[in-house]
């Protein structure tokens, strides 16, 4: 690898990131917060800028190879998480601060805090803002890296690139990223305005719009978004969470006038079917338990179904209060997540659809002649064998990572297998819901917190990039 090329990519990234660290200053000044809070953001910004400036000076403008592009992506987000954790050091130890920042940037939503309301407004804003940046920032950064790294790197991301490749939206990279951010910003503004109209304060409306569209799930209060408004706000949150978990290419097509974009997309239809099925399961289980009034039962069921399938993580109930069977189902749904090209985490509905279609082809093969065409098709298009293989590999890696991390968690912590598994799936799938009692994460060991933080990053980076940078053949070909 050519270090100067990586330095240049990282340098530019960190210089841009240094500007983002100054955004909470306006909130801090408005609320008259202490000099310590203000200085934490200024110091973080200076560190990011100086690191970026120094790396940029050491770099060159040569085009990065696959190895260099992937390494820049992984290392860049690790550094971003470390720098993002600096403001949290006022209240948290270094490990907890890194965990909180990583959960934010990866839009995971797992939190160390038992009562977020104890934090200053600027820190609450920062938690929400980094989720907003991480939600679409990952997608657009990948697009840029894929374009710069050539066709070979696209093979590594082929399952994702099929649905998020800039060519399917706009022919120009810059125009593509601008188009995506316009949609993202417009939807964020609509959400904030709606929340405000339905009873949320302006601050809560803005911060929760950040964490809804990014499917991150951080809240300004321990009770979550359910406590800042009435049932109409919850109903709006259901719709907005589902939007956040939808393929942004479909959203772009819809805004461009293709009103049938959603109805013609099999991934979206499966996505909605899973949402409704989970909502029905939760309705039956909550009805059986009798913990919620009948008037709120339908809304709460759909609210938590949307929260789980989109990996947002908003919650007004203790998931541990659900039956074991439903908890197991929810873990499976958490593993899948939302749509490709969305801000959701998880294995993704499109990949699940491909795996199901692959299963169908294997079953059909027993009754078809050898010469028959028996390919995996999605929306009347044949999915190429390399894409199917990549999806199979991603699934295998997901299973291995979840299994290994769960085993290590059980060995380290005094916890049940179900709790360890749900926590691991939450981290890998960038989920909020964890079947751990309130304050439970605080008591976990630093080893588990760091391990889950790494798992969050691996999940957000689609697993393969993290593994690919250690591939000897890839190094050789670079």
VOMAR-786498 format. One record per residue (C-alpha): residue number from 1; residue in one letter; z, x, y. Coordinates in Angstrom, 3 decimals. Each point is the difference from the previous one (the first is absolute). Layout:
     n   res          z          x          y
   NUM     a          Z          X          Y
...
This chain:
     n   res          z          x          y
     1     x      0.000      0.000      0.000
     2     x     -0.637      1.048      3.584
     3     x      3.286     -0.274      1.849
     4     x     -1.573     -0.084      3.502
     5     x     -1.913     -3.175     -0.905
     6     x      3.219     -1.716     -1.129
     7     x      1.804      1.249      3.101
     8     x     -2.627     -1.606      2.219
     9     x      0.231     -3.409     -1.724
    10     x      3.798      0.055      0.019
    11     x      0.085      1.245      3.585
    12     x     -2.087     -2.855      1.325
    13     x      1.964     -2.537     -2.013
    14     x      3.376      1.252      1.266
    15     x     -1.153      0.091      3.615
    16     x     -0.984     -3.653     -0.208
    17     x      3.259     -0.790     -1.774
    18     x      1.985      1.650      2.806
    19     x     -1.296     -2.660      2.402
    20     x      1.177     -2.800     -2.298
    21     x      3.523      1.417      0.083
    22     x      0.149     -0.645      3.751
    23     x     -0.740     -3.726     -0.303
    24     x      3.667     -1.022     -0.660
    25     x      1.078      1.725      3.247
    26     x     -1.028     -3.045      2.034
    27     x      2.211     -2.197     -2.184
    28     x      2.893      2.417      0.318
    29     x     -0.330      0.137      3.795
    30     x     -0.283     -3.786      0.283
    31     x      3.261     -0.527     -1.899
    32     x      1.776      2.870      1.806
    33     x      0.781      1.968     -3.139
    34     x      1.785      3.352     -0.101
    35     x     -1.539      3.381      0.752
    36     x      0.559      0.929     -3.639
    37     x     -2.351     -2.752     -1.179
    38     x     -2.617      0.912      2.605
    39     x      0.170      3.694     -0.831
    40     x     -0.410     -0.663     -3.739
    41     x     -3.474     -1.440      0.586
    42     x     -0.936      2.668      2.551
    43     x      1.081      2.810     -2.339
    44     x     -1.864     -1.596     -2.917
    45     x     -3.140     -0.293      2.117
    46     x      0.252      3.608      1.174
    47     x      0.454      1.258     -3.552
    48     x     -3.037     -1.959     -1.164
    49     x     -2.138      1.116      2.962
    50     x      0.985      3.679     -0.212
    51     x     -0.587      0.070     -3.754
    52     x     -3.349     -1.690      0.482
    53     x     -0.991      2.268      2.889
    54     x      0.948      3.142     -1.954
    55     x     -1.824     -1.123     -3.150
    56     x     -3.057     -0.979      2.022
    57     x     -0.114      3.465      1.558
    58     x      0.115      1.563     -3.467
    59     x     -2.729     -2.315     -1.332
    60     x     -3.761     -0.139      0.154
    61     x     -2.614     -2.743      0.168
    62     x     -1.536      0.442     -3.425
    63     x     -0.424     -3.134     -2.100
    64     x      2.836     -0.423     -2.544
    65     x     -0.696     -0.023     -3.707
    66     x      1.417     -2.576     -2.409
    67     x      3.054      2.108     -0.730
    68     x      0.619      0.690      3.674
    69     x     -0.453     -3.641      0.991
    70     x      2.423     -1.231     -2.644
    71     x      2.546      2.710      0.778
    72     x     -0.163     -0.813      3.711
    73     x      0.568     -3.688     -0.736
    74     x      3.027      0.554     -2.238
    75     x      1.631      2.749      2.068
    76     x     -0.691     -1.839      3.257
    77     x      1.879     -3.102     -1.088
    78     x      2.917      2.020     -1.371
    79     x      0.361      1.760      3.360
    80     x     -0.356     -3.323      1.829
    81     x      2.850     -1.463     -2.062
    82     x      2.192      3.016      0.742
    83     x     -0.649     -0.182      3.738
    84     x      0.424     -3.794      0.032
    85     x      3.460      0.428     -1.498
    86     x      1.350      2.025      2.937
    87     x      1.032     -3.006      2.185
    88     x      1.884     -1.481     -2.974
    89     x      2.172      3.141     -0.266
    90     x      2.233     -1.454      2.712
    91     x      1.330     -2.479     -2.577
    92     x     -1.070      1.315     -3.396
    93     x      0.244      3.235     -1.963
    94     x     -3.274      1.944     -0.495
    95     x     -0.771     -1.441     -3.452
    96     x      0.658     -3.591      1.068
    97     x     -1.983      0.510      3.209
    98     x     -2.978      1.361     -1.975
    99     x      0.246     -2.943     -2.418
   100     x      0.047     -2.516      2.872
   101     x     -2.935      1.641      1.773
   102     x     -2.030      0.252     -3.202
   103     x      0.695     -3.652     -0.797
   104     x     -1.261     -0.772      3.490
   105     x     -3.220      2.019      0.081
   106     x     -0.953     -1.002     -3.536
   107     x      0.785     -3.656      0.875
   108     x      2.361     -0.156     -2.969
   109     x      2.855     -1.783      1.722
   110     x      2.800      1.317     -2.185
   111     x      2.836      0.834      2.365
   112     x      3.187      2.004     -0.027
   113     x      1.461     -2.126      2.797
   114     x      2.354     -2.851     -0.879
   115     x     -0.171     -1.480      3.497
   116     x     -3.018      1.059      2.091
   117     x      1.396     -1.881      3.015
   118     x      2.463      2.872      0.510
   119     x     -2.876      2.222      1.159
   120     x     -1.231      0.239      3.598
   121     x     -3.087     -2.006      0.921
   122     x     -2.205      3.090      0.188
   123     x      0.894      1.030     -3.550
   124     x     -0.624     -3.526     -1.258
   125     x     -3.324      0.070      1.819
   126     x     -0.798      3.410     -1.520
   127     x      0.696     -1.274     -3.525
   128     x     -2.410     -2.875      0.548
   129     x     -2.580      2.069      1.889
   130     x     -0.375      2.668     -2.698
   131     x     -0.609     -2.755     -2.531
   132     x     -2.707     -1.395      2.264
   133     x     -1.578      3.445      0.370
   134     x      0.315      0.723     -3.714
   135     x     -1.531     -3.322     -0.979
   136     x     -3.499      0.643      1.322
   137     x      0.434      3.667      0.826
   138     x     -0.195      0.967     -3.665
   139     x     -3.205     -1.963     -0.485
   140     x     -1.795      1.396      3.051
   141     x      1.203      3.538     -0.707
   142     x     -1.419     -0.250     -3.516
   143     x     -3.314     -1.202      1.368
   144     x     -0.155      3.018      2.303
   145     x      0.909      2.440     -2.776
   146     x     -2.496     -1.563     -2.397
   147     x     -2.786      0.279      2.552
   148     x      0.817      3.604      0.813
   149     x      0.524      1.108     -3.595
   150     x     -3.361     -1.143     -1.329
   151     x     -1.010     -2.042     -3.036
   152     x      2.148      1.809     -2.571
   153     x      3.242     -1.148      1.579
   154     x     -1.263     -3.588     -0.026
   155     x     -0.122      0.208     -3.786
   156     x      3.745      0.626     -0.044
   157     x      0.523     -3.141      2.080
   158     x     -2.908     -1.972     -1.428
   159     x      2.102     -3.012     -0.927
   160     x      1.250     -0.258      3.592
   161     x     -3.196      1.142      1.679
   162     x     -2.053     -2.785     -1.611
   163     x      1.842     -2.492      2.163
   164     x      0.935      2.032      3.087
   165     x     -2.953      2.297      0.510
   166     x     -0.931     -0.020      3.697
   167     x     -3.612     -0.745     -0.841
   168     x      1.022     -3.492     -1.107
   169     x      1.343     -0.698      3.470
   170     x     -1.810      2.096      2.591
   171     x     -2.433      2.932     -0.415
   172     x      1.985      2.277      2.324
   173     x      3.386      1.468     -0.902
   174     x      1.384     -0.314      3.519
   175     x     -1.258     -3.568      0.355
   176     x      1.478     -0.864     -3.399
   177     x      3.458      1.257      0.920
   178     x     -0.175     -1.712      3.400
   179     x     -1.068     -3.268     -1.663
   180     x      2.866      0.157     -2.489
   181     x      2.565      0.731      2.709
   182     x     -1.354     -2.821      2.172
   183     x      0.535     -2.470     -2.842
   184     x      3.403      1.515     -0.764
   185     x      1.084     -0.136      3.642
   186     x     -1.307     -3.535      0.505
   187     x      1.842     -1.293     -3.068
   188     x      3.178      1.782      1.099
   189     x     -0.183     -1.636      3.428
   190     x     -0.577     -3.441     -1.562
   191     x      3.010      0.468     -2.271
   192     x      2.261      1.163      2.838
   193     x     -1.058     -2.917      2.213
   194     x      0.536     -2.496     -2.837
   195     x      3.441      1.348     -0.881
   196     x      0.984     -0.127      3.667
   197     x     -1.151     -3.615      0.348
   198     x      1.970     -0.944     -3.115
   199     x      3.318      1.261      1.336
   200     x      0.188      3.767     -0.476
   201     x      0.951      2.219      2.920
   202     x     -2.827      2.096      1.450
   203     x      1.451      3.155     -1.586
   204     x      0.401     -1.617     -3.424
   205     x     -3.437     -1.590      0.247
   206     x     -1.683      3.340      0.688
   207     x      1.902      2.034     -2.588
   208     x     -0.439     -2.620     -2.730
   209     x     -3.699     -0.313      0.775
   210     x     -0.231      3.767     -0.600
   211     x      1.731     -0.250     -3.367
   212     x     -1.825     -3.157     -1.092
   213     x     -3.604      1.111      0.546
   214     x      0.818      3.404     -1.527
   215     x      1.730     -1.755     -2.930
   216     x      2.902      2.372      0.606
   217     x      2.925     -2.407      0.186
   218     x      2.463      1.828      2.255
   219     x      2.064     -2.394      2.095
   220     x      2.274      0.299      3.004
   221     x      2.818     -1.882     -1.740
   222     x      1.451      0.098     -3.509
   223     x     -1.005     -3.631     -0.662
   224     x     -3.666      0.751      0.626
   225     x     -2.662     -2.074      1.672
   226     x      1.371     -3.228     -1.517
   227     x      2.974      0.135      2.370
   228     x     -1.909      0.397      3.265
   229     x     -1.677     -3.413     -0.099
   230     x     -0.275     -3.285     -1.832
   231     x     -2.201     -1.210     -2.871
   232     x     -3.152      0.023      2.163
   233     x      0.457      3.719      0.626
   234     x      0.362      0.562     -3.738
   235     x     -3.175     -1.997     -0.606
   236     x     -1.878      2.133      2.517
   237     x      1.398      3.151     -1.629
   238     x     -1.389     -1.153     -3.365
   239     x     -3.499     -0.222      1.456
   240     x      0.324      3.276      1.887
   241     x      1.289      1.901     -3.041
   242     x     -2.948     -1.273     -2.034
   243     x     -2.344      1.159      2.766
   244     x      1.579      3.462     -0.074
   245     x     -0.560      0.179     -3.753
   246     x     -3.673     -0.994      0.313
   247     x     -2.921      2.451     -0.076
   248     x     -0.767      0.910      3.615
   249     x     -3.712      0.156     -0.787
   250     x      0.191     -3.729     -0.801
   251     x      1.878     -0.614      3.223
   252     x     -2.685      1.895      1.899
   253     x     -2.736     -2.052     -1.655
   254     x      1.879     -3.215      0.822
   255     x      0.354      0.924      3.664
   256     x     -3.693      0.878      0.096
   257     x     -0.866     -3.559     -1.037
   258     x     -0.086      0.090     -3.820
   259     x      2.243     -2.995     -0.628
   260     x     -0.651      0.158     -3.751
   261     x      1.147      3.620     -0.329
   262     x      3.323     -0.948     -1.592
   263     x     -1.345     -2.703     -2.295
   264     x     -2.698      2.320     -1.354
   265     x      2.409      2.819     -0.795
   266     x      1.544     -0.040     -3.478
   267     x      2.790      2.404      0.938
   268     x      1.172     -2.295      2.792
   269     x     -0.105     -3.036     -2.293
   270     x      2.092      1.810     -2.639
   271     x      2.350      1.169      2.759
   272     x      0.636     -3.601      1.101
   273     x      0.381     -1.194     -3.613
   274     x      2.691      2.618     -0.625
   275     x      1.747     -1.029      3.225
   276     x      0.055     -3.684     -0.974
   277     x      1.103      0.768     -3.561
   278     x      2.895      2.164      1.213
   279     x      0.931     -2.682      2.533
   280     x      0.178     -2.602     -2.772
   281     x      2.099      2.276     -2.226
   282     x      2.430      0.685      2.843
   283     x      0.150     -3.722      0.842
   284     x      1.026     -0.882     -3.561
   285     x      2.563      2.814     -0.183
   286     x      1.558     -0.781      3.386
   287     x      0.061     -3.719     -0.859
   288     x      1.781      0.808     -3.241
   289     x      2.598      2.171      1.727
   290     x      0.708     -2.610      2.702
   291     x      0.784      2.659      2.612
   292     x     -2.481     -1.309      2.585
   293     x     -0.332     -3.435      1.542
   294     x     -2.963     -2.046     -1.181
   295     x     -1.493     -0.166      3.513
   296     x     -0.280      3.798      0.139
   297     x     -0.983      0.543     -3.620
   298     x     -3.798     -0.112      0.339
   299     x     -0.048      2.166      3.124
   300     x      2.401      2.559     -1.453
   301     x     -1.946      0.183     -3.263
   302     x     -3.324      0.607      1.752
   303     x      1.638      2.352      2.519
   304     x      1.380      2.283     -2.684
   305     x     -3.173     -0.247     -2.078
   306     x     -2.018      1.223      2.987
   307     x      2.597      2.675      0.696
   308     x     -0.210      1.388     -3.536
   309     x     -3.752     -0.143     -0.610
   310     x     -0.796      1.600      3.368
   311     x      2.749      2.628     -0.412
   312     x      1.497     -1.061      3.342
   313     x      3.544     -0.399     -1.230
   314     x      1.386     -2.624      2.382
   315     x      2.783     -1.856     -1.779
   316     x      2.700     -2.575      0.627
   317     x      1.387     -0.079     -3.547
   318     x      1.502      2.555     -2.367
   319     x     -2.658      0.742     -2.606
   320     x      2.761      0.893     -2.453
   321     x      1.029     -3.674      0.077
   322     x     -3.266     -0.974     -1.685
   323     x     -0.260     -0.311     -3.780
   324     x     -0.819      3.169     -1.955
   325     x     -3.349     -1.425     -1.069
   326     x     -1.026     -0.680      3.606
   327     x      1.209      3.436      1.072
   328     x     -2.241      1.540     -2.670
   329     x     -2.971     -2.078      1.213
   330     x      0.611      1.071      3.590
   331     x      0.090      3.664     -1.028
   332     x     -3.402     -0.500     -1.606
   333     x     -1.331     -1.640      3.180
   334     x      1.481      2.826      2.074
   335     x     -1.881      2.460     -2.201
   336     x     -3.311     -1.745      0.796
   337     x      0.455     -0.484      3.759
   338     x     -2.649     -1.314      2.386
   339     x     -3.726      0.509      0.562
   340     x     -2.017      3.184      0.326
   341     x     -0.677      0.943      3.596
   342     x      3.177     -1.739      1.139
   343     x      3.313      1.331      1.282
   344     x      1.703     -1.014     -3.272
   345     x      1.249      2.422     -2.588
   346     x     -0.164     -0.258     -3.772
   347     x     -2.696      0.530     -2.623
   348     x     -2.142     -2.607      1.819
   349     x     -1.442     -3.347     -1.101
   350     x     -3.582      1.300     -0.154
   351     x      0.968      2.639     -2.539
   352     x      1.879     -2.600     -2.033
   353     x     -3.150     -2.146      0.088
   354     x     -2.092      2.926     -1.267
   355     x      2.467      0.690     -2.811
   356     x     -0.084     -3.667     -1.032
   357     x     -3.806     -0.011      0.039
   358     x     -0.016      3.223     -2.027
   359     x      2.216     -1.704     -2.573
   360     x     -2.467     -2.889     -0.153
   361     x     -2.911      2.369     -0.654
   362     x      1.890      1.629     -2.887
   363     x      0.705     -3.417     -1.515
   364     x     -3.617     -1.125      0.479
   365     x     -1.240      3.203     -1.635
   366     x      1.178     -1.242     -3.404
   367     x     -2.382     -2.978      0.095
   368     x     -2.982      1.540      1.831
   369     x     -2.797      2.103     -1.488
   370     x      0.130      3.716      0.781
   371     x     -3.032     -0.267      2.294
   372     x      1.555     -2.704      2.178
   373     x      0.916      0.810      3.614
   374     x      3.758     -0.273      0.222
   375     x      1.144      1.398      3.344
   376     x      2.976     -0.601      2.281
   377     x     -1.128     -2.309      2.802
   378     x      1.804     -1.034      3.173
   379     x     -1.686     -2.507      2.316
   380     x     -3.227      0.316     -1.995
   381     x     -0.097      3.752      0.571
   382     x      0.345      2.525     -2.825
   383     x      2.920      2.366      0.506
   384     x     -1.126      3.534     -0.785
   385     x      1.543      1.848     -2.929
   386     x      1.457      2.748      2.247
   387     x      1.786     -2.660      2.055
   388     x      1.376     -1.685     -3.120
   389     x      1.185      3.362     -1.322
   390     x      1.650      0.822      3.308
   391     x      1.841     -3.312      0.004
   392     x      1.139      0.606     -3.587
   393     x      1.287      3.439      0.998
   394     x      1.815     -1.407      3.049
   395     x      1.642     -2.620     -2.225
   396     x      1.065      2.682     -2.479
   397     x      1.435      2.167      2.785
   398     x      1.866     -2.990      1.429
   399     x      1.587     -0.737     -3.378
   400     x      0.973      3.646     -0.541
   401     x      1.484      0.382      3.492
   402     x      1.976     -3.245     -0.245
   403     x      1.239      0.805     -3.507
   404     x      1.017      3.584      0.783
   405     x      1.696     -0.866      3.292
   406     x      1.873     -2.900     -1.619
   407     x      1.303      2.239     -2.782
   408     x      1.191      2.649      2.461
   409     x      1.658     -2.660      2.161
   410     x      1.903     -1.400     -2.991
   411     x      1.143      3.513     -0.938
   412     x      1.189      0.791      3.524
   413     x      1.476     -3.305      1.148
   414     x      2.491     -2.324     -1.614
   415     x     -2.356     -2.928     -0.011
   416     x     -1.788     -2.378     -2.331
   417     x     -3.532      0.455     -1.261
   418     x     -1.153     -3.106      1.900
   419     x      1.412      1.322      3.276
   420     x     -1.521      3.447     -0.500
   421     x     -3.370     -1.485     -0.963
   422     x     -0.080     -2.386      2.966
   423     x      0.930      2.791      2.398
   424     x     -2.691      2.278     -1.380
   425     x     -2.679     -2.701      0.114
   426     x      1.116     -0.821      3.544
   427     x     -0.437      3.634      1.008
   428     x     -3.318      0.550     -1.791
   429     x     -1.385     -3.354      1.116
   430     x      1.283      0.394      3.572
   431     x      2.082     -3.143     -0.434
   432     x      2.986     -1.339      1.873
   433     x      1.689     -2.092     -2.701
   434     x      2.435      2.043     -2.084
   435     x      2.345     -1.632     -2.484
   436     x      2.941      1.960      1.368
   437     x      3.006     -1.567      1.688
   438     x      0.386      0.439      3.748
   439     x      0.915      3.539      0.960
   440     x     -0.787      1.267     -3.491
   441     x     -2.575      2.559      1.098
   442     x      2.560      1.741      2.194
   443     x      2.017      0.988     -3.064
   444     x     -2.946      1.506     -1.874
   445     x     -0.135      3.777     -0.392
   446     x     -2.153      2.176      2.284
   447     x     -2.131      0.941     -3.021
   448     x     -0.948     -3.626     -0.643
   449     x     -0.691     -0.636      3.674
   450     x     -2.310      3.023      0.269
   451     x     -1.688     -0.904     -3.295
   452     x     -0.607     -3.570      1.157
   453     x     -1.268      1.298      3.360
   454     x     -2.577      2.141     -1.799
   455     x     -0.895     -2.996     -2.156
   456     x     -0.543     -2.091      3.145
   457     x     -2.415      2.619      1.344
   458     x     -1.819      0.257     -3.324
   459     x     -0.360     -3.772     -0.155
   460     x     -1.276     -0.276      3.552
   461     x     -2.472      2.835     -0.592
   462     x     -1.330     -1.782     -3.111
   463     x      1.536      2.547     -2.423
   464     x     -3.171      1.986     -0.708
   465     x     -0.118      2.077      3.215
   466     x      3.476      1.336     -0.711
   467     x     -1.023      0.995     -3.526
   468     x     -3.461      1.204      1.016
   469     x      1.267      2.768      2.284
   470     x      1.600      1.625     -3.050
   471     x     -3.184     -0.220     -2.088
   472     x     -1.264      3.506     -0.833
   473     x     -3.591     -1.127     -0.525
   474     x      0.043     -1.675      3.391
   475     x      1.261      3.218      1.557
   476     x     -2.762      1.918     -1.745
   477     x     -2.677     -2.426      1.205
   478     x      1.275      0.147      3.545
